[in-house]
Amino acid sequence: MTTLENRPVVGALHRPSVTTGLVDVDIHPTPPPGAVFEHLDPRWRRHVDEYGVRTTNGLFNLGEYPQLYGGAMRADAWPEQGLPGSDLGLLRSQLLDLYDIELGVLQCLSPGGQTLNPASQALHQELAAALTRAVNDWQLEGLVYLEPRLRAAMAVPFEVPDLAVEEIERVGADPGVVAVLGLSKTLEPLGSRKYWPIYRALVEQGLPLQVHLSQGGGHANTGTGWTSYHTEYHVGQVQSFQSQILSLVLSGTFDRFPDLRIMFVEGNVAHFVPLVRRLDYHWETLRSEVPTLQRRPSEYVSDHIWVSTQPIDEPDNPAHLVEYIEEFGADRVLFASDYPHFDFDSPEAIFPPSFPADLKDKVLRRNGAAFFGIELPG
């Protein structure tokens, strides 16, 4: 078995070199049955066999209500064996080769990557660390080391900062890692001092944080309680992103960590624009409450926060999509396919015909290259 101690060199690329291909910041690998547990210490294998893995609702393989049919996967992404996102051949043929993806960033939302993150990590912190470690070893060995176009956003036990820092120090310098994966439903807002050790470790490693839309978290799935319908839940999920932006800015996190870069993934673009505008307005009238902030909130957002396209906003007037992106920041919106989920976005179909060619190239290629420190030709 390949381990991080005898790992191969991934090309010669600490930050991959892109030719003309696209950058996809949101690909979801799924470990084949048993793959994660092969990377666990025997002690933890026995523990999982005897006691299972507790999530926020006490179940191993279910998220919160309402459930998603078929794990929210594309029907054509199911391999002959295993789960969508577990077959490297399908990932190549359905995504990397088909759309000329030169850099694809893996975000594993599987046990250790999601089910113990965040709230249930308090139930068994060491198990959470063991599972995230195993997830990282699996995705590096099983995908990244085998496919030079793939890199990993590493999972960490986010609610246990000291153990998260240990994992960042263990694998963060690996050439196959380009980011750390966080989830939008945390136990405390992201501006909490609790998470500052993680941000310090990120900055020291030169890695960004990719915060992915998530379930769980130990809280109701909207700001007013639990939903009755999946549609209600699905639309309301972005509330967690909005709360996290407010917390990060107003807590002074970006003043303390001026090199911290955060990408919010799978939350689209449009709703951020009026939020930031409103935040600026209320900061002007209430700034005595946060006198240590050195700049306007929108300036912090411009320097520290990026967003992904998926699910792309589709206003009736296509020109409004361009306005949303330009007002948020034309250099801070990156392409996300969300493969292999059912609401996958094809880079060939997400933009209307009237979408400006230069802006399209920024979103599909150049912004991702800049965010991950990739050199583009010419």
MOQUI-V652144 format. One record per residue. N is the residue number from 1. RES is the residue in one small letter. PSI is psi in whole degrees, 0 to 359 (* if undefined). Layout:
# MOQUI-V652144
N	RES	PSI
N	RES	PSI
This chain:
# MOQUI-V652144
1	m	132
2	t	132
3	t	171
4	l	344
5	e	333
6	n	29
7	r	150
8	p	162
9	v	134
10	v	97
11	g	224
12	a	34
13	l	108
14	h	322
15	r	113
16	p	150
17	s	123
18	v	140
19	t	259
20	t	2
21	g	176
22	l	163
23	v	120
24	d	117
25	v	4
26	d	86
27	i	133
28	h	101
29	p	150
30	t	122
31	p	137
32	p	158
33	p	126
34	g	350
35	a	317
36	v	319
37	f	338
38	e	336
39	h	1
40	l	147
41	d	145
42	p	326
43	r	317
44	w	332
45	r	314
46	r	320
47	h	314
48	v	320
49	d	321
50	e	327
51	y	349
52	g	189
53	v	118
54	r	132
55	t	188
56	t	336
57	n	13
58	g	5
59	l	152
60	f	319
61	n	18
62	l	146
63	g	198
64	e	162
65	y	144
66	p	148
67	q	158
68	l	130
69	y	133
70	g	23
71	g	18
72	a	31
73	m	151
74	r	139
75	a	327
76	d	0
77	a	359
78	w	120
79	p	174
80	e	326
81	q	144
82	g	198
83	l	158
84	p	137
85	g	357
86	s	346
87	d	112
88	l	326
89	g	315
90	l	320
91	l	321
92	r	309
93	s	325
94	q	346
95	l	293
96	l	309
97	d	316
98	l	322
99	y	12
100	d	53
101	i	117
102	e	327
103	l	119
104	g	127
105	v	122
106	l	134
107	q	99
108	c	114
109	l	48
110	s	176
111	p	128
112	g	319
113	g	324
114	q	312
115	t	337
116	l	15
117	n	115
118	p	317
119	a	320
120	s	352
121	q	335
122	a	342
123	l	326
124	h	91
125	q	320
126	e	324
127	l	321
128	a	316
129	a	320
130	a	319
131	l	318
132	t	321
133	r	315
134	a	320
135	v	316
136	n	317
137	d	321
138	w	311
139	q	331
140	l	310
141	e	318
142	g	343
143	l	301
144	v	315
145	y	342
146	l	344
147	e	107
148	p	348
149	r	353
150	l	144
151	r	161
152	a	140
153	a	109
154	m	142
155	a	147
156	v	155
157	p	82
158	f	327
159	e	0
160	v	78
161	p	322
162	d	322
163	l	327
164	a	317
165	v	319
166	e	319
167	e	322
168	i	318
169	e	329
170	r	314
171	v	354
172	g	333
173	a	359
174	d	136
175	p	339
176	g	356
177	v	129
178	v	356
179	a	169
180	v	138
181	l	127
182	g	168
183	l	151
184	s	337
185	k	82
186	t	163
187	l	324
188	e	158
189	p	149
190	l	342
191	g	356
192	s	142
193	r	338
194	k	322
195	y	357
196	w	324
197	p	327
198	i	316
199	y	322
200	r	317
201	a	322
202	l	311
203	v	319
204	e	326
205	q	350
206	g	27
207	l	144
208	p	167
209	l	126
210	q	110
211	v	112
212	h	143
213	l	138
214	s	164
215	q	185
216	g	216
217	g	355
218	g	7
219	h	163
220	a	154
221	n	5
222	t	174
223	g	351
224	t	13
225	g	191
226	w	145
227	t	161
228	s	336
229	y	148
230	h	320
231	t	316
232	e	316
233	y	314
234	h	315
235	v	322
236	g	353
237	q	327
238	v	350
239	q	326
240	s	321
241	f	316
242	q	317
243	s	323
244	q	322
245	i	313
246	l	315
247	s	312
248	l	318
249	v	307
250	l	338
251	s	350
252	g	15
253	t	321
254	f	337
255	d	321
256	r	326
257	f	78
258	p	345
259	d	6
260	l	130
261	r	132
262	i	132
263	m	128
264	f	120
265	v	135
266	e	42
267	g	10
268	n	199
269	v	315
270	a	318
271	h	342
272	f	330
273	v	305
274	p	331
275	l	312
276	v	322
277	r	316
278	r	323
279	l	316
280	d	316
281	y	312
282	h	333
283	w	323
284	e	320
285	t	340
286	l	21
287	r	343
288	s	340
289	e	332
290	v	64
291	p	345
292	t	347
293	l	131
294	q	343
295	r	174
296	r	148
297	p	319
298	s	333
299	e	322
300	y	317
301	v	317
302	s	328
303	d	341
304	h	347
305	i	130
306	w	161
307	v	162
308	s	164
309	t	326
310	q	133
311	p	130
312	i	137
313	d	140
314	e	72
315	p	156
316	d	323
317	n	109
318	p	333
319	a	335
320	h	328
321	l	317
322	v	319
323	e	317
324	y	311
325	i	315
326	e	323
327	e	321
328	f	320
329	g	106
330	a	339
331	d	1
332	r	22
333	v	126
334	l	154
335	f	137
336	a	128
337	s	328
338	d	23
339	y	139
340	p	35
341	h	161
342	f	332
343	d	31
344	f	139
345	d	120
346	s	134
347	p	343
348	e	347
349	a	351
350	i	336
351	f	140
352	p	158
353	p	331
354	s	0
355	f	132
356	p	134
357	a	320
358	d	320
359	l	322
360	k	317
361	d	324
362	k	311
363	v	318
364	l	331
365	r	298
366	r	324
367	n	320
368	g	321
369	a	317
370	a	319
371	f	319
372	f	5
373	g	41
374	i	142
375	e	126
376	l	149
377	p	149
378	g	*
